[in-house]
Amino acid sequence: MDQIYPSIEEPIIVRKWCRCSKTGEIFLTQEDLRKAYIQCPYRQPKIGYGLPSEILDEINEINFIVMALTGRNESLIDIKPEIATLLASPCYSVIDFEVKIGALASLLEMNISLLRTLLDKYNIEYGKDEKSIKLLKRLFKAKRVEDASIYEALDFLKKVVNLRNKLPPYHRPSTSEAREIMRELGIGFPAENSSGWQKNSEILLKRFLEALRILRRGLRTIGVK
């Protein structure tokens, strides 16, 4: 058992703890560590190989295509350092899973102004209150991109947002509705143990990555038409 006194002044036995190499501050919980990292001026997100890295690569490709289509040097999907870190973090509990859902959903809060510019370019009408996924659907339908997988990908991404909206701490939780959305996403809820939550996370990341790949191919099709 890994039991250590964090300091002589505070003789508290804990199983695990983390010490910041820059400030020397000690954190006893993952949540405290996560909050401190978000506000840390020294943070340097490190994304290695694997699903998180591939997701970021797809986002960069999508941003490049949309820049070329609109002629504007702006990103459609903004990747904040803390979000990149959360994508790569392990998933040991329902709290970790909820944080992962929130990180993925935040990537879908796209640059609405840039999307509207793209729709205006092709004289596509849209509602002033419509969000990113709805605008993308209008774009693909108007440009006659008939691949059914694109609309399936958009529906999947919409479910990710809907799931985030049913989970704490983002909105008032609704366990029954969240469980139904997870069932539709092919995710078991609740997981039996930490490995189960990690498996859920990997399933979600794989499907999210595939949805981004499909969107990227669809946008590229529009660019060559």
C-alpha positions as CSV (number, residue, x, y, z in Angstrom):
1,M,0.0,0.0,0.0
2,D,1.3,3.4,-1.0
3,Q,0.8,5.4,2.2
4,I,2.8,8.6,2.6
5,Y,2.7,11.6,4.9
6,P,2.3,14.6,2.6
7,S,4.1,16.8,5.2
8,I,5.3,16.7,8.8
9,E,2.8,19.5,9.7
10,E,-0.1,17.5,8.3
11,P,0.1,13.9,9.4
12,I,-2.6,12.6,7.1
13,I,-2.3,9.1,5.5
14,V,-3.2,9.1,1.9
15,R,-2.9,6.5,-0.8
16,K,-1.8,8.7,-3.6
17,W,-0.8,12.4,-4.0
18,C,0.8,14.6,-6.6
19,R,3.4,17.3,-6.2
20,C,3.8,20.1,-8.7
21,S,7.4,20.2,-9.9
22,K,7.2,24.0,-10.5
23,T,5.5,25.2,-7.4
24,G,5.9,22.4,-4.9
25,E,2.1,22.4,-4.2
26,I,0.5,19.1,-3.2
27,F,-2.8,17.8,-4.6
28,L,-4.7,15.0,-2.9
29,T,-7.4,14.4,-5.5
30,Q,-7.5,14.3,-9.3
31,E,-10.2,17.0,-9.3
32,D,-7.9,19.4,-7.4
33,L,-5.0,18.6,-9.8
34,R,-7.2,19.1,-12.8
35,K,-8.4,22.5,-11.6
36,A,-4.9,23.6,-10.8
37,Y,-3.6,22.5,-14.2
38,I,-6.3,24.5,-16.1
39,Q,-5.1,27.7,-14.3
40,C,-1.4,26.8,-14.4
41,P,0.8,29.3,-16.4
42,Y,3.5,26.6,-16.8
43,R,1.2,23.9,-18.4
44,Q,2.6,22.2,-21.5
45,P,0.0,19.7,-22.9
46,K,1.6,16.6,-24.2
47,I,-0.4,14.4,-26.6
48,G,1.3,11.3,-27.7
49,Y,0.3,8.7,-30.2
50,G,-3.2,7.1,-30.3
51,L,-6.8,8.2,-30.5
52,P,-6.4,11.7,-29.0
53,S,-3.5,12.5,-31.3
54,E,-5.5,11.2,-34.3
55,I,-8.5,13.3,-33.3
56,L,-6.4,16.5,-33.2
57,D,-4.9,15.6,-36.6
58,E,-8.4,15.3,-38.1
59,I,-9.4,18.6,-36.6
60,N,-6.4,20.3,-38.1
61,E,-7.3,18.8,-41.5
62,I,-10.9,20.0,-41.2
63,N,-9.7,23.5,-40.2
64,F,-7.4,23.6,-43.2
65,I,-10.1,22.6,-45.6
66,V,-12.6,25.2,-44.3
67,M,-10.0,27.9,-44.4
68,A,-9.4,27.1,-48.1
69,L,-13.2,27.1,-48.8
70,T,-13.9,30.4,-47.0
71,G,-10.6,32.2,-47.7
72,R,-10.5,33.2,-44.0
73,N,-7.6,32.4,-41.8
74,E,-9.7,31.1,-38.9
75,S,-10.2,27.7,-37.3
76,L,-13.6,26.0,-37.5
77,I,-12.8,24.0,-34.4
78,D,-10.7,25.6,-31.6
79,I,-8.4,23.2,-29.7
80,K,-7.7,24.6,-26.2
81,P,-4.7,23.2,-24.3
82,E,-6.8,22.0,-21.4
83,I,-9.2,20.2,-23.8
84,A,-6.4,18.4,-25.5
85,T,-5.1,17.3,-22.1
86,L,-8.5,16.0,-21.1
87,L,-8.8,14.0,-24.3
88,A,-5.5,12.2,-23.5
89,S,-6.2,11.7,-19.8
90,P,-7.1,8.2,-18.5
91,C,-10.7,7.3,-17.6
92,Y,-11.0,5.5,-14.3
93,S,-14.4,6.6,-13.0
94,V,-17.8,8.0,-14.0
95,I,-16.4,11.5,-13.1
96,D,-13.5,11.0,-15.6
97,F,-16.0,9.8,-18.2
98,E,-18.3,12.8,-17.7
99,V,-15.3,15.1,-18.1
100,K,-14.3,13.3,-21.3
101,I,-17.8,13.8,-22.7
102,G,-17.6,17.5,-21.8
103,A,-14.2,17.8,-23.6
104,L,-15.5,16.2,-26.8
105,A,-18.7,18.2,-26.8
106,S,-16.8,21.4,-26.4
107,L,-15.0,20.6,-29.6
108,L,-18.4,20.7,-31.4
109,E,-18.9,24.3,-30.3
110,M,-17.6,25.4,-33.7
111,N,-16.9,28.8,-35.2
112,I,-20.5,29.8,-36.2
113,S,-19.4,32.9,-38.0
114,L,-17.1,30.9,-40.2
115,L,-19.8,28.3,-40.9
116,R,-22.2,31.1,-41.9
117,T,-19.6,32.6,-44.2
118,L,-19.3,29.2,-45.9
119,L,-23.1,28.8,-46.3
120,D,-23.3,32.4,-47.6
121,K,-20.7,31.6,-50.2
122,Y,-23.1,29.0,-51.7
123,N,-26.2,31.1,-51.1
124,I,-27.6,28.5,-48.6
125,E,-30.3,29.8,-46.3
126,Y,-30.2,29.1,-42.5
127,G,-31.8,30.1,-39.3
128,K,-30.1,32.7,-37.1
129,D,-30.2,30.5,-34.0
130,E,-29.0,27.3,-35.7
131,K,-25.8,25.7,-34.3
132,S,-22.9,24.0,-35.9
133,I,-24.2,20.5,-36.6
134,K,-27.5,21.9,-38.1
135,L,-25.5,24.3,-40.3
136,L,-23.2,21.5,-41.5
137,K,-26.3,19.4,-42.4
138,R,-27.7,22.3,-44.5
139,L,-24.3,22.6,-46.2
140,F,-24.0,19.0,-47.2
141,K,-27.6,18.7,-48.3
142,A,-27.4,21.9,-50.4
143,K,-24.2,20.8,-52.0
144,R,-25.8,17.4,-52.8
145,V,-23.3,15.3,-50.8
146,E,-25.5,12.2,-50.7
147,D,-23.2,9.9,-48.6
148,A,-25.5,8.6,-45.8
149,S,-22.5,8.1,-43.5
150,I,-22.1,11.9,-43.3
151,Y,-25.5,12.3,-41.8
152,E,-25.0,9.3,-39.5
153,A,-21.7,11.0,-38.3
154,L,-23.5,14.3,-37.7
155,D,-26.3,12.4,-35.8
156,F,-23.6,10.8,-33.6
157,L,-22.0,14.1,-32.8
158,K,-25.3,15.5,-31.9
159,K,-25.8,12.7,-29.5
160,V,-22.5,13.5,-27.9
161,V,-23.7,17.0,-27.2
162,N,-27.1,15.8,-26.0
163,L,-25.3,13.4,-23.6
164,R,-23.2,16.2,-22.2
165,N,-26.4,18.1,-21.6
166,K,-27.7,15.3,-19.4
167,L,-24.7,14.9,-17.2
168,P,-23.2,16.8,-14.3
169,P,-21.5,19.2,-13.9
170,Y,-22.6,20.8,-17.2
171,H,-26.4,20.6,-16.7
172,R,-29.0,19.3,-14.4
173,P,-28.4,15.5,-14.6
174,S,-31.0,13.1,-16.0
175,T,-29.7,9.6,-15.4
176,S,-32.5,7.8,-17.4
177,E,-32.0,10.0,-20.5
178,A,-28.2,9.8,-20.2
179,R,-28.4,6.0,-20.0
180,E,-30.6,5.8,-23.2
181,I,-28.2,8.0,-25.1
182,M,-25.3,5.9,-24.0
183,R,-27.1,2.8,-25.1
184,E,-27.6,4.4,-28.6
185,L,-23.9,5.2,-28.6
186,G,-23.0,1.6,-27.8
187,I,-21.7,2.4,-24.3
188,G,-22.4,0.4,-21.2
189,F,-23.6,2.4,-18.2
190,P,-22.8,2.1,-15.4
191,A,-19.4,0.4,-15.9
192,E,-18.5,-2.3,-13.4
193,N,-15.0,-1.1,-12.7
194,S,-12.2,1.3,-13.7
195,S,-11.3,-0.8,-16.8
196,G,-14.9,-0.6,-17.9
197,W,-14.9,3.2,-17.8
198,Q,-11.6,3.2,-19.8
199,K,-13.3,0.9,-22.3
200,N,-16.2,3.2,-22.6
201,S,-13.9,6.1,-23.2
202,E,-12.0,4.3,-25.9
203,I,-15.3,3.3,-27.7
204,L,-16.4,6.9,-27.6
205,L,-13.1,8.3,-28.8
206,K,-13.0,5.8,-31.7
207,R,-16.5,6.7,-32.9
208,F,-15.7,10.4,-32.5
209,L,-12.6,10.0,-34.6
210,E,-14.4,8.1,-37.3
211,A,-17.2,10.8,-37.4
212,L,-14.5,13.5,-37.9
213,R,-12.9,11.5,-40.7
214,I,-16.2,11.3,-42.5
215,L,-16.9,15.0,-42.1
216,R,-13.4,15.8,-43.4
217,R,-14.0,13.7,-46.5
218,G,-17.4,15.4,-47.0
219,L,-15.9,18.8,-46.8
220,R,-13.1,17.9,-49.2
221,T,-15.8,16.7,-51.6
222,I,-17.4,20.1,-51.5
223,G,-14.0,21.7,-52.2
224,V,-13.4,19.8,-55.4
225,K,-17.0,20.2,-56.8
